[in-house]
Amino acid sequence: MATRRNQSTETQVKNVLVPIIQAIGRSGKLIYLIIIGIVLFFAYQFFTRSSASSTIEYNSALIEKQLKNVSKLVVTEGHYSQVMTYKDQKKYFMDLVSFEKKALMVVNADVTVSYDLSKIKYDINETTKTISITNIPEAEMKINPDIHFYSIDESTFNPFGTADYNKINKKVKAEIAKKMEKSKLKTNAENRLISELSKILILTNTMGWTLNYEGKTIKSESDIKHKL
């Protein structure tokens, strides 16, 4: 009788413990799965964040390199030739007596219009993927005149001197500069500048970045031309 009671008790214990053990086993597997899931999630976040950061840094490096390649001296050359006349008059005795001097000369000049693109100022925003150009240097015009005097008419009381030659040189440069402003030389120089700036535009568009200048988004070469 006692033996049957013991067997019955053991059966009851088994009936209680077995489901508990099985439940623990199932919950243990669930915990393992949760832990593995968490680890995989953080691993994914880490590697994708690292990759995105590396990509941004890589893109920024490429853009910096391109900007340095563009940062050079863009020079457009031209030649100018003209016959010019210089006159000067001195008056004495309340302008009753005057002595005039004049010179006929042929001027040949080499003219260069340049943009020093190393002076371009810009900001790079990696967060918004934006390049903002804050300053484009003005054109620099250099004039090297070669003056040949064909006729000089002077007076003893009004001879040619160093001051006259300085005036002539200054006048020649001013006259040439005025003509160059309206010539194709200045236009050609601007076109070369636009061509160099377009290299930055192409790079930014290719990499999905945005190029701004003076608060406006630059989308094409014509936008650059309108802002110059």
C-alpha positions, 0 to 999 in steps of 0.5 A: 500500500505504501509502495503505491502511495510513493509511486503516486507521489512520484507521478504527481511530482513529475507531472509538476516538474516536467512542464516547469523544466520544459518551460525553463528550457523554452524561456532559456532559448527565448532569452538567448534569441533575444540576446543574439537579436540585441547583439546583431542590432547594435552590430548593424548600427555600429557598422552602418554608422561607421560606413556612413561616416567613412563615406562622408569623410571620403567625399569631403576629402575628394571635394577638398582635393578638387578645390585644391586642383581648381585653386590655380592661377587662370590667365588669359592673354591678349595684345593691344596696339594703337597710335597715340598722341600726347600733348602738354602746354605751359603758359606764361605772362597771364597766359599770353605766351604758351609753349607746347610740346607733343609726341606721336607714339605707337603703343604695343602692349601685352595684357593679361587678365587673371584670377587667382583661384587660391583666394577662393573662400568656402565652407564645407558642411558635412552634415547637410552635404553642402559647399558654400563659396563665400568669395571669388577673387576679382580679376587682376589686369596687368598691362605691359606697354612698349612705347615707341616715340615716332615724333617729339616736338618740344620747346626749350621752355617746355622740354620733355622730362621724367614727369612727362614719360610717367604721365604718358605711361599712366595715360597709356595704361588707363586707355588700354584698361578702358578698352580691355574692359569692353573687349573679348579678353575680359569675357574670355577670362570670365568664361575660363573662370566659369569653366574652372568653377563648373568642375566643382559643380560637376563633382558636387552633383555627382556625389549628391552634394549641393553647391551654394554661392551668396546664399543661392543654390548653383545648379548650372553654369548659367547660375555661376555666370549670373552671380559673377 
